[in-house]
């Protein structure tokens, strides 16, 4: 079994910062893509930031210059530093990863989500 566990969400005022963490654990042989998505009430889930298979980063236009994704491969952990937060960043943030498990099968996994609320 593979699990992605997020942490770091919470309530913050507009202009503030939060740092999200997502740690992958379990029967992991390798991790390829890893990133963050978010879903606001009544909206579709969208990519916020991620590492593609080449190790390059992608960001949603709405967060460029404010959010930074980083990764610690030794810890199977991905981070999302969120600065200059806006009320429209309010959403549940989900971690996502493509994992090669101990059965040598590539599967896509989601975390349980962490709530980020930005007050105006």
C-alpha positions in Angstrom: 0.0 0.0 0.0 1.1 3.6 -0.8 -0.2 6.6 1.1 0.2 10.3 0.5 -0.3 12.4 3.6 -0.6 16.1 3.4 -0.1 18.6 6.2 0.2 22.4 6.6 -3.2 23.7 5.7 -5.1 26.2 7.8 -6.6 29.6 8.0 -4.6 32.6 7.0 -5.3 36.3 6.2 -4.9 37.6 2.7 -1.3 38.4 2.0 -0.1 35.7 4.4 1.9 32.5 3.7 1.4 28.8 4.3 3.6 25.8 3.5 2.1 22.5 2.5 3.9 19.2 2.8 3.0 15.8 1.3 4.9 12.7 2.3 4.6 9.4 0.4 5.0 6.2 2.4 4.5 2.5 2.0 5.8 0.0 -0.6 7.4 2.5 -2.9 10.1 1.6 -5.5 10.1 4.9 -7.3 8.2 8.2 -7.7 7.9 10.0 -11.0 5.6 13.0 -11.3 4.5 14.6 -8.1 2.4 17.7 -7.5 -0.4 19.7 -6.0 -4.0 20.2 -7.1 -6.8 22.1 -5.6 -10.6 22.1 -5.6 -12.7 25.0 -4.5 -16.5 24.6 -3.8 -18.4 24.2 -7.0 -15.3 24.1 -9.2 -13.3 21.4 -10.9 -10.1 20.2 -9.5 -7.1 22.0 -11.1 -3.4 21.7 -11.2 -1.6 24.2 -9.0 2.0 23.1 -9.3 3.8 20.0 -10.2 7.0 18.2 -11.3 6.7 16.5 -14.7 8.4 13.3 -15.7 11.5 15.3 -16.8 11.8 16.9 -13.4 10.6 20.3 -14.6 8.0 22.4 -12.8 4.7 23.5 -14.0 2.5 26.2 -12.4 -1.0 27.4 -12.9 -1.0 31.0 -14.2 -2.9 32.1 -11.2 -0.1 31.2 -8.8 3.0 32.0 -10.8 5.3 34.2 -8.8 3.5 33.5 -5.5 3.8 29.7 -5.1 6.9 27.5 -5.2 7.0 23.8 -5.4 10.0 21.8 -4.1 10.8 18.2 -3.6 13.0 16.1 -1.3 13.5 12.8 -3.1 15.3 11.2 -0.2 12.1 11.7 1.9 9.6 11.1 -0.9 8.2 14.5 0.0 6.9 17.4 -2.0 6.3 20.9 -0.6 4.3 23.9 -1.7 5.3 27.3 -0.4 2.4 29.6 -0.8 3.0 33.4 -0.4 0.9 36.4 -1.0 -2.2 34.3 -0.5 -5.5 35.6 -1.8 -9.1 34.7 -0.9 -9.5 33.0 -4.3 -6.7 30.5 -3.2 -9.2 29.1 -0.7 -9.7 25.4 -1.6 -8.9 21.9 -0.6 -5.4 21.1 -1.7 -4.5 17.6 -2.8 -1.2 15.9 -3.3 -0.8 13.6 -6.3 1.9 11.3 -7.4 2.8 8.6 -9.9 4.3 5.8 -7.9 6.1 2.6 -8.9 5.1 0.3 -6.1 6.8 -2.9 -4.9 4.8 -4.9 -7.4 6.5 -2.9 -10.1 3.3 -1.4 -11.2 2.9 2.3 -11.9 -0.2 3.7 -10.2 -1.5 7.2 -9.6 -2.2 8.2 -6.0 -4.1 11.0 -4.2 -3.8 12.3 -0.7 -6.8 13.0 1.5 -6.6 16.7 1.0 -5.9 19.6 3.3 -8.1 22.7 3.6 -6.6 26.1 2.9 -8.8 29.1 3.8 -7.7 32.7 3.1 -9.7 35.4 4.7 -10.0 38.9 3.2 
